[in-house]
Amino acid sequence: MKAEELRAYTLSELHKLLRQKREELRKLRYQNAQSPLPKAPSLIPALRKDIARILTVINEKRRIQSA
């Protein structure tokens, strides 16, 4: 997911998406700990980057609102 796509979302939608991504990451980490998955090594860093992008856009929107 690109940051430009995320900027179109509202804050509440971004928070919902953030919860979903964190839950997905938690599940992948659990599955990977139980038995290493062939896809998991590439999915986990991608999810972490998506979460970071979402948090960045949330912070940008908060700064815009407070300014």
N, C-alpha and C positions, 0 to 999 in steps of 0.2 A: 504494500500500500504506500502510495506516495504522499508526501506532505501536502501537495496541492489538492489532492483528493480529500484529504482530511480537513482542510480548511473550509470545505463546503458544509461540514457537519456543525450542528449546534453543540453547545457545551454538554448538555445532557446526553446527546447521542454519543459524544466522544467518551464520556464517563462510562456509558453502557458498553461501548466497544472495548474500552480499556479493561473492564471487568471480564469480558468474554476472552480477550487475548491472554489475560493473566491466568484465567481458569484453564485455558487450552495449554499454556506453558506448564502449569502445575501438573496436568495430566500427562503431558509428554515426558516431563522429568521423572514422574513416578514410573511410567512404562519403561523408560530407558534404564532406570535403576533396577527394575525387576529382571529384565532381559534386554540387552542392548538391541535397539531397532536399527535396521540399515538406513532408514530415512531420518531418524531422530537427530543425528549429529548435524545435519544441514538445516533441519527445521527449528531447532532450539535457538541458534543464533539469529535466524530470520525473525522469529517471534520476539526475541529481545529487542531487535532493532525496530520492529513495528511498535512495540510498547514505548520505546524511547521517542519515536516520531509522534505518537499520540500525546505523550506528556509534553513534548515541545510545543505542539499546536495548542494544547490546553493552556499552557503558560503564556503563549503569545496572545491568546484571546483574553485571558485575565488581565494582562498588562494593558491591552487596548481599552478594556472596559473601565479600568481604574484611572486611565489618563484623561 
